[in-house]
Amino acid sequence: MYQRAKPLVMSGLATCLLALSYVPPLGAQSDPAAASRRVADISAIALDEYAIGVRNGRVVNEDEHREARLFLDEARRIVDDLPPRARERAAPLLDQLIDGVAALADDGQLREVLTNLRKALEDELGVALDPLPDSPPSLAHGARLYTRYCRQCHGEAGAGDGPLAPELDPPPSDLTDDAALRQSTPLDFFRVVNVGVAGTAMPSMMATLDLEERWALALYASTLRHTREAERRGAAWASKECVECQVLVSDFGETAVLSDDSLAALVVGHGSGRGPTDVEAAIAYARIAGAMEELGSNRALAIARTVSRAKAVVAEAEGLADLRGSRDAAARALDAYLVFEQIEASVRVRDPKLADRAERAFTQFRASLLAGAGAADVSSARAAVELALDDALATTTATASPGLLLGQSFLIMVREGLEAILIIGALMAFLLKAGAAERKRDIGYGVLAALGASAVTALGFATVFRSATRHQELLEGVTMLLAAAVLFWVSYWLVSKIEVRKWQEFVRAQLEKALASKRAFALGAVAFLAVYREGFETVLFYTALFATADGSTQSIGGVLVGIVAGAVILVAVYFVVLRSSRRIPLKLFFAVTSALLYLMAFTFAGQGIAELQDAGVVSATLLAWMPSIPVLGIFPTAQTLTVQLLLVAALTGALLWVFWLEPKAVRVRS
């Protein structure tokens, strides 16, 4: 894989780990996924060694050629331990590689065999052979791992001059040799850290370090050939002359598979490339740009990278429609939406209508793929998604003034709190009219429980759910549907008491029982769900809003002032609703309150189904003739329409029963 100037550079990585106990080959273990990755990694390393040792059908480096054969022999032993179907497909392909290397076959032909081998392993075992870390690697953590496992052999700076170096044969490789390692990628380093090196002292690190640690070590080792000064100059160069390429090089998933020459082509193609010094410094920066430390310092760049990644996945989804069919394409479209979800809250803070438009565009794109629509329709749906993503990028990366942040903060607080206030105010007024003011504590308990649940949810999103955006959609969808069911029940119950006579009978004969049992519980449940739903969204939106601030005292202060101002308005609205309800005629009060609760149930039902569609749990069948009115939970899909029509039918039945069938039955009995 590497020139003899750095004999077995990754075997040098191996020798840096002599202090570790030997880890048996994963083929001898019981994990087929790990074994398949080991086979793929070893085979790839073998062909890299082969490309160095054999040129034009002639052996130019016997050591490299021998190492390639040793690697493949190791891979062949592991294949025998794979599950039967995987073994049957992989063994013949690996035998082709072994025979080809022995016969000094063309490197390009052997690469095709390797591609087929990797595809066979992926298809049969359903695994990603080169898994990326869940979050970008940390250079600081990689440096600590290097110090612990590699410094004794490779030296502090990686020059191969560690304290144990004189005792090693072959000597530790020089990880600072830029010329020798120019074609090496972080993925190459990662593979060797994974599997070790056949015929050397380097063991596999898969059982010693977890995935995140192996990537951190691999990335750090791949940067040792660049100086910190070059990285700083490259960062300054990129910020001034290569703003567009910053989006590309800050995506670790992209740069992990690129050699230095490929990175050079990337940055020169987007930047000015004013001479070797600038380009080399830009390469040094591009190599570290995807590290955790770099990504955490530029919010606008992170959003641009997310939009770029979402577009790329959307393009993949469209391509899969022809290659694998509608289901695979729709699944990939869902992946694209989940990428967008990383910035959805930020978009909604700035422009709720734009966020809704983006979600609907993704839903329509996914539905068109599932329906097997024509190429023109799919292309049109994709264009709508990309337009929404472009608008989202422009909206979220615009500089926000303290005044704008104050206004946005105020609107979030008022908008998200108003629905909950109206419901709670109606419930409190209901208790006052029922002569059961002492039971207001049940509503209070529901509100306090909802506030506590909102705090727990915020903690959950900051930890467990931070990268699992699908959970957000599921939790929102389930909460909305549950709220819709309870709101509809309470709405019907109020309608059933709309006649003064019925209300008086209820108060006289059933008040004590109702308030002491399920009805009282239902009131508390409505309060909980109303407040929790709004609290859930408020937590997300304020998290995003604080993220849009530039960190200055003025910006943070603007958000806080908006919160306080919005809270004051909500308190005033609550007292107006509560006190005004005392003077409202009973029949009118029940009618208006019931209608309000039913409207919210109708809206929540549509929004809940839409959230589950966004999460991919519920399918989406588009209705082109139907308008989209997000504020009422009306969306142009058969599924949202169906659940809302069921609510309309239930309401119709309830009204028929209350105002016609039940009175008729009473008259017949009397």
Salt bridges, closest charged atoms under 4 A:
ASP41 OD1 - ARG191 NE 3.72
ASP48 OD1 - ARG111 NH2 3.09
ASP63 OD2 - ARG4 NH2 3.44
ASP63 OD1 - ARG66 NH2 2.87
GLU64 OE2 - ARG4 NH1 3.51
GLU67 OE2 - ARG4 NH1 3.58
GLU74 OE2 - ARG38 NH2 3.10
GLU74 OE1 - ARG77 NH2 2.68
ASP80 OD1 - ARG76 NH1 2.69
ASP95 OD1 - ARG76 NE 2.72
ASP107 OD2 - ARG111 NE 3.53
ASP123 OD2 - LYS119 NZ 2.75
GLU124 OE1 - ARG85 NE 3.20
GLU124 OE2 - ARG89 NH1 3.03
ASP130 OD2 - ARG118 NH2 2.53
ASP130 OD2 - ARG191 NH2 2.82
GLU156 OE1 - ARG151 NE 3.85
ASP178 OD2 - ARG182 NH1 3.31
GLU213 OE2 - HIS141 NE2 3.85
GLU229 OE1 - ARG232 NH2 3.22
GLU229 OE2 - ARG233 NE 3.91
GLU231 OE2 - ARG228 NH2 2.79
GLU241 OE2 - ARG274 NH2 2.83
GLU244 OE2 - HIS270 NE2 3.79
ASP251 OD2 - ARG309 NE 3.45
ASP260 OD2 - ARG225 NE 3.03
ASP260 OD2 - HIS226 NE2 3.57
ASP260 OD1 - ARG287 NH2 2.85
ASP261 OD1 - ARG182 NE 2.50
ASP278 OD2 - ARG274 NE 3.46
GLU280 OE2 - ARG182 NH2 2.98
GLU316 OE1 - ARG332 NH2 2.69
GLU318 OE1 - ARG382 NH1 2.49
ASP335 OD2 - ARG332 NH1 3.12
GLU344 OE2 - ARG348 NE 2.69
ASP356 OD1 - ARG348 NH1 2.93
GLU359 OE2 - ARG348 NH2 3.46
GLU386 OE2 - ARG382 NE 2.99
ASP390 OD1 - LYS311 NZ 2.38
ASP391 OD2 - ARG357 NH2 2.57
GLU416 OE2 - ARG415 NE 3.27
GLU419 OE1 - ARG533 NH1 3.36
ASP442 OD2 - ARG439 NH2 2.82
GLU499 OE2 - LYS587 NZ 3.96
GLU505 OE2 - ARG501 NH1 3.23
GLU534 OE2 - ARG533 NH1 2.58
GLU537 OE2 - ARG533 NH2 3.71
ASP614 OD1 - ARG360 NH2 3.55
GLU662 OE1 - LYS502 NZ 3.12
